[in-house]
Amino acid sequence: MDSTAVARSHWSSRWAFVLVTAGSAIGLGNIWKFPYMTGTNGGSAFVLVYLLCIAFIGVPLLMAETMLGRRGQANPVGSMRRVVAEAGAHPGWIAIGFIGILGALMILSFYSVVAGWILDYAMRSFSGFAGLTKAEAGAAFAALLADPLRLIGWHTVFMILTALVVASGVTSGIERANKIMMPALFAIIVALIVYGIFAADMAAAVRFMFHFDFGAVRREVVLSAMGHAFFTLSLGMGAIMAYGSYLDRGTSIMRTAFYVALADTGIALMAGLAIFAIVFAQGLEPASGPGLILQTLPLAFAQMPGGAVVGPLFFILVIFAAWTSSISLMEPFAAFLIERFGLSRRAAVGGMGLVAWLLGIAVALSFNEWSGFKILGLGIFDLLDTLTTKIMMPLAGLLIALFVGWVMRRHHVAEEMGLSVAQLGIWLNVLRFGSPLAIGLIFLHVVGVIG
């Protein structure tokens, strides 16, 4: 039986839920992916569509997934089993929970390797990047990827850091860690913004991100922004459902979802401003793609005044963002093991962490020793990324929208959401029609059918 014999922990307050859920959403996608996607998609046009998609696609789905978790009061699989039974629906809908926890496990395995890159650069930043050239920046990153022992070592450190927090429990571990790291993350990013105002080119960054050029809103920009808006809120991978199961019933899901989306979007925009202010001040290229953080920014830190201080601050910021997200990736599967099989939290975290760590070793080796090993033409890293972010997450999001919009009994949804009749009707129609259409377009775009 899922969770029937296990007492549910709960967040200490609504704001605790907002912090931990924002911590799940605010990760490498905000600090790493959002700036480089903005840079490669024309700046303000991408930002405009991204903001609209967060509001009209991301928030309704965030509300739906949170509601399923709170209604089910269990891990993602257990929650789906309960709400499916309550709705008298086909048990196949329980697959939503399994897709979520398996996707989270797979994402954690390669996310930890990428976070290990950040740990490596953070340690390197303390000795400074002075004198670094463009060729040396590229060579340094290539050397890191070519060194399996370094990759596996940093991956191991990051996985241990994540496991230690999750093993400590919901309130003593996850909530407490986010209460420390999220304010620290915000303080660091504010410090970088202040630096950008006084010592970099904040005016150019603001123009690049917010001087909206409607003529630049092309189809590929719209599809890229839609996709990133979906992924940045951690939708469809079980984390939001798991966190929602610890939310008190008296808390407004709509209001908390709005606060989470506001925090997630605000941090992404602030990170973009801080990064582009530094990049423009040093005359570097904002459209440098995924290498923006690990190749372009070290060049900026090498050239800019105060780079020896700003560089370490920036990489600490990225570590905190990655850490809070990895915690949310570990919790759904750990909760499933605890509630389904009666394992202790430490045993569940240890077992799940070991599997993710071993899979992460294969990911690390795919950049060097196993680089020639391909499945369906993809290396291990690319295969896991494709399966999770391009297939499993959109599929889970689509199924959540369809289940809540069409399958759940309306009075059960109304009980949980506490919305007015008009608000409930608008939200359900978005889930029934708007979200499936948007997710379908995102899926077709990421697999290369359109865009």
DAUR-V746699 format. One record per run of one state. SS is the DSSP state (h for helix, s for strand, l for the rest). FROM is the first residue (numbers start at 0). LEN is the number of residues. If there is no record, write none. Layout:
# DAUR-V746699
ss=SS from=FROM len=LEN
ss=SS from=FROM len=LEN
This chain:
# DAUR-V746699
ss=l from=0 len=13
ss=h from=13 len=12
ss=l from=25 len=2
ss=h from=27 len=13
ss=l from=40 len=3
ss=h from=43 len=29
ss=l from=72 len=3
ss=h from=75 len=12
ss=l from=87 len=3
ss=h from=90 len=35
ss=l from=125 len=8
ss=h from=133 len=13
ss=l from=146 len=1
ss=h from=147 len=20
ss=l from=167 len=2
ss=h from=169 len=30
ss=l from=199 len=2
ss=h from=201 len=9
ss=l from=210 len=3
ss=h from=213 len=3
ss=l from=216 len=2
ss=h from=218 len=14
ss=l from=232 len=6
ss=h from=238 len=6
ss=l from=244 len=8
ss=h from=252 len=29
ss=l from=281 len=7
ss=h from=288 len=4
ss=l from=292 len=3
ss=h from=295 len=8
ss=l from=303 len=3
ss=h from=306 len=35
ss=l from=341 len=3
ss=h from=344 len=21
ss=l from=365 len=9
ss=s from=374 len=1
ss=l from=375 len=2
ss=s from=377 len=1
ss=l from=378 len=1
ss=h from=379 len=28
ss=l from=407 len=2
ss=h from=409 len=8
ss=l from=417 len=3
ss=h from=420 len=26
ss=l from=446 len=5
